[in-house]
C-alpha cells in the first residue's frame, strides 16, 4: 500500500458531508480535491496540505 490508509480514512471522515470532494491517486499516494483544486494528500505516512501564502 503506497499510503497510510488510516490517515486516508481520517480525512474521508473530515470531508464526509461535502459533495465537492474527490480522491485521486497521484504522486504515488492519494490526493483530495475540493472543488477541483488540490487540498491535501498523503504520501506513505505523511500528510501534505495546501497552505495559502498569507498563512505560511
N, C-alpha and C positions, 0 to 999 in steps of 0.2 A: 504494500500500500504506500503510495508516494506522499501521503499527507496524513496527519493525525485525525482520525475520524471523530474522536471525542470532541475536539475543538470545532470541527465542522458541525456537529450536532448542536453545540452550544450557540453557534452563530445562526443556524437554522431556527432555533427556538427564539432567538432575539428578533428575527425578521418574520416570524410566522404570521403576523397579522397584516403584513404588507403584500400587495398584489403586484408591485413593480420590481420585485427582486427575482433574479435568476442566477443560477450557478453555471459556471463554465470551467472546464478543465483547461488550464493553460500553465505554461512555465513549469511543468512537472508537478503542479499542485492543483489547487482549487481556488477559483476566483468568484466573488459575489458581486454582481452588478445590480445597482439600484438606478432605476430609470435609465437603463442602458449605459451607465457610467460606472467604471470600476470603483468599488467602495473599499473592499478589503479582500484578503486572500490568505491562503495557508500554503506554505512550502515546508514539507516534512513536519516539524512540530512548532513552527514559527508563524505567528500571526503578523501579517503585514496590513497596515491601514493607510488609507489615503488621508493626508492632513492638509488643510488649506494653508497657503503661505502665511496668512496672518496668525496662524496658530502654531507655527514652528517653535 
